[in-house]
Every structure is written in C-alpha cells, then in structure tokens.
C-alpha cells in the first residue's frame, strides 16, 4: 500500500493534555477511599500535590512521585479492585477536559485520522477512560504485572512514558499508518519523543522542559487558561 493511501495518525497524551487533572492521582485516591490502599496514602497524595502547586518541585517530579506511590502499594492488590476503582473515577471526572483538545479531536475525527493515546497512567484507568469517553482507536498505559490469581506483583512490566517515540514508531509500522500530515499533542518532556516525529507537533500548556524543547525545535505552543486559548509565537 502506497504512503498516499495510508491513514494519518494523531497521538495524544492524556493527563494535562486532554484531561484537566491526573488520572493516576484520581485512581490512587479512589483506591485509598475504597481501603484497597492504606488511608495514609491519601495524606501522601495531599503532600505531593501541595508540594507541586507551591513550587517545591516540577510537574515531572510530581508525576514520578505518583508512579512511585502507586508501585509501592499496588503489590498484593487485585485486578478486580483496580478496575472497580477506575469505574468509579471515570464517570465523575470524564468531562473535565480542555476545550482546545476537545476541538482538535473533533476536527481530526472529521478528517478520518487514526487516534492514539500514550499515557503514563495505569492501563486499567486509561482503558476505562477511553471506553467511556475518548473512544480512540487505541490506547497505551502503564502495565503492572499480575500473577495467575489476578494479584499484582508490584512490578511495572511496561511503562510507555519512558519511550513514547519508540511506541509510536512500532505502532504505525504494525498498523500501516503514515506520519505524513500527522499530529501530536503533549505537555511534558516525556511527550517530546513523539512530538519530534509528527508533522504538526503541539506543546500544550507545556512544563518548562517541554517549552524549552518546543522553542528550540519551532513547535507550536498553545496555552489554555480559564476560558482563553492562545498561541505563543
């Protein structure tokens, strides 16, 4: 099949890009409410969030701390409990999205793009979010190992946030897609590896590291603040 016949692809991050909050945070919080995780986890979540908004660390520090917190407590928990928590979280939060991203998704759907999400949040909540709200063609999220009884081992077996660019390259090859006319949108430096592959990269509400990367590479920078959306030249 010639490249002109291949379907175009658009790649999105979720947290801070489509979703105004963080799916990983909300899942951890719900698991604590359900007493799957110990109650002190909620106190730790508050500390991490407060530290970030009070400028005691970068967003990437905050994101990595959430990953570490989840990995520490997921061992010994059941797959059924995590899915149950995800099913509670998504209906409550699913529409807390950015207007710019929503409009871009609608535009790309009209133009028959193949839509892909690559998120660092656990695959269970990413899949739930996609099934009930996004309805993208495919999603990737972090995968944690399970034993034969559906109990988490505590080991992360796949973390796409560490290699988003490689995930995209493999995906388009396996699905016969093209990067010609492609779009990518993300908010942190972990998204830079796929933004560098697409024809239309968008750094959306970027953190400092991605902003510097975008300025160096000449990528579009979009900021959505309250009810205003503007491009930074």
N, C-alpha and C positions, 0 to 999 in steps of 0.2 A: 504494500500500500504506500503510495507516494505521500510525502510530507504534507502536500496541499490537501490531502483527503483526511488527514488525522485530526482528531478532535483537540481543541485547545484546552489548556488546563489553567485553573486558578487555585492557588494554595493559600490557606488561611491559618493563622494561629487562632486560638480561642480567647484565652484569658487576657484581658486588657486590649483585645483587638475586636472581637465580636461581643463577648460578654464583659459587662462593665466591672464585674468583680472577679473572683478567682474560684474556679470550680474545685480545685484541690482544697482550698480553705474551707469551702462550704461542706465538702464531703467529710473532712476531718471533724468539723464542728458537729455535724449531724451524728457521726459515729460516737462522739462523746455524749451527746444528748441521749442516744439510744443505749448508752452504757456498754457499748462494744469496746470503745476506748475508755480508759480511766478518766474521771472527771477533771483531774489536774491538766489534762491535755487542753481543755478549754481555756484555762488560765494561761498556758503557754502560748496558745493562739493569740490571745489578747496582748501578751507581751510582744510577740513578733510583729503584729500589726501596728501596735503603738510605736514600736521602735522604728518601723519604716516611715510612718506618716510624721514622726517627729524628727526625721532626718538623722537617725542614728545608724543608718545603713542604706545601701542601694536597694532598688527593687529586686535585682538579681540575688542579692544576699537574702532578702525576704523569701523569694521563691525557692531558693535552695534549702532554706531552713524548714519550709513546709514539706519539702521532699524528705528531708532527714527525719522530721517528726512523724510523718506517715510511715516511713520504712521501719522506724523503731517500734511502732505499736501495731502494725498490721500482722506481724508474726503471730500465729495461733488463732487468728480470726477466720471466720468462714466466708466463703464467696457469697453465700446467700445473704449474710448480714450486710455486706458492702453493697450489693445490688439493691437491697431493701432501702438502705440509706440514700442511694442515688435516686431511687424512685420517689423519695420524699422531697429531696432537694430540688429536682428539676422543675416540677410544676410550680413551685413557689418562686423560683428565680429566673425561669426561662426567658422572660420578655425584658429582662434588664440588659438591654443591648445598646450599642452605639448606632446612631442614625446613619452615619456615613457608611458603616459596614453593611447595614441592612440594605441601604440603597444600592451599594455596589453589588451585593449578592443578587438582588432583583435584576439589575442590569445584566449581569453575567448569565443568569438563568435564561433571560430573554434571548441572549446571543448563543445559547446552547453550549456553554462551557462545561467541562468536567470539573466538579468542585471537590476539593480535597482539604481536609483538616489535619494538621500535625500539631499535637498538643503534648505538653509535659505532664498534664493531669492524668490520673489513673484511667485506664481504658474503660472501666466499668461506668464511670460517670460521663466520660466523653461519648460513649455509645448511647447512653440514655438520653443525653442532650441532643445528639444527632437524630435519634429515632423519634423523639417527641417534638423537636423544634427545628433544628437546622435542615435535616433531610438532605445532607450532602451525599455525593456518590460513594465516598469512602472516608474513614477516619482512622487516625493513629493516635494512641495514647500510651502512657507508660504501663508496662505489664509486670505484674508481680507473680512469682511462682506459686503454684498450688500443688499439694500432694494428692494422692489418689482419693482422699476423702473430701476434697474441696476446701482444705485448710491452707492458708497462706504460709509459706515457708519463711517469709521476710526478705527474700532475695529478689531484687529487681532483675528480670531477665531481658527486658528491652526498654530502653529509655530514648525515644526518638528525639527528645530535645537536645541530646548530645551530638546528633548527626542529621539534622533535618535536610541538609542539602543532599546527602547520600541517599536518604529515604526517597526524596523526590526523583532523583536520577533513576533509581531502580524501579520506582513505581511507573514512571512514564514509559520506560522500556518494556515493562511487563504488560502494560495496558495499551500499547500502540498509540500513545498520545504525542503531542508536539509542544515544544516550548515557544514556538512561533506565535506571537500575539498573547503570550501568557501573562498572568497577573500573579502578584504575591503581596501579602499584607501581613505585617507583624509589628511588634512593639519593643522587643528586646534584641540584644546581640545574638541570642541563640537562633533568631529568625534570619539573621544576615546571610547564613549559608545557603538558604533557598532564595532570598531576595536577589542575591547575586546571579542567580540562574535565569530569572524571568525577564521578559521584555518590558514589563510595567511594574517595577518594584515600588511599594508604598510603605514608608516608615510611618506608622500611625501612632500618635501620642507616644513617640519614642522615648526610651530612657536615654541617659546621657551617652552611653556607649554606642547605641544604635544611631542616635542623632549625629554623632561624630562620623560614624561609618557612612551614613547617608549623605552627609555634606561632602565627604571625600569622594564618594562614588557618583554623586549627582543624582541620587534617588529623590523622588517626590516625598516631601514631608507634609503630612496632614495632621492637624490638631483639632479635636472636637472638645470644646469647653462649654459647659452648660448647654445653651441652645444655639451655639455658634460653631460653624465649621470653617476652617480657613487653611490655606496652603502657605507654607513658609518657603520663600524662594532663597 
